[in-house]
């Protein structure tokens, strides 16, 4: 695995927040002094259509400006994509895949095209509904990939997200509290 740069590919459906989570991860990494890229792959996206987004996070400047074909980590925001998208294409077996699912990781391995690396799951639906009152999978998936990848120090990530949420939701303290609780709980709920 590349030591100086971590590459993450996100798979989701339009409207689930994969792009937003990708950009939030880039913001948090930048706030911690990293060099970052966070970008979606645009096509004819519409609500519910498969989308892809990418992160590069590095301690040194990055001159690569392309999609990520050999990611260290993959985040699957919608489990149903396992049946239609080759989410493990190019995935480094030294990295891992994080899937939004209430199932155990070994229950999903058969859908991963022979991928031999680490498989993680998190029930983003249950966590977001408990703490946010609605199904917003991006917040749990964001916390989950930080936990799984180790790309950011967890305490600093939580502090940076608190600052970001305070800025973004200054007039809605209940939204800040719900999102923070969601992030913290999600880091504890990742299954391997």
WOURQUI-V321314 format. One line per field, one symbol per residue. phi: phi as a letter, one per 40 degrees, with the letter a starting at -180 (. if undefined). psi: psi as a letter, one per 30 degrees, with the letter a starting at -180 (. if undefined). burial: b if it has 16 or more other ideal C-beta (glycine too) atoms within 10 Angstrom, else e. A space follows every 10 residues. Layout:
BEGIN
phi: ???
psi: ???
burial: ???
END
This chain:
BEGIN
phi: .cccabbbbb babdgcgccc cdcccccccc ccgccbbaac ccaccadgcc bbbbbbbacb dbbcbacbbb ccbbbbcbdc cdcbbcccdg cccccibbbc acccdccbdc cbfgdbccbb bacccccccc cbgacbcccc cccccccccg cbccccdccc ccccccccbd cbdccccccc cccccccccc bb
psi: kkefkkkkkk kakkffgeee eeeeeeeeee fgglklkjkl jkbhklkfkk lklkkkklfl kkgkilljfi lekkkjfjef ffffkifgkg kkffblkkkj kflkefffef gghgkfakkk lkieeeeeee fffljjfeee eeeeeeeefg fkkeeeeeee eeeeeeeehe gifeeeeeee eeeeeeeffk k.
burial: eeeebbbbbb bbbeebbbbb bbbbbbebbe bbebebbbbb eeeebeeeeb bbbbbbbbee ebeeeeebee bbbbbbbbbe bbeeeebbee beeebbbbbb beeebeebee bbeebebebb bbbbbebbee bbeeebbbbb bbbbbbbbbe bbeeeebbeb beebbeeeee eeeeebebbb ebbebbbebb be
END
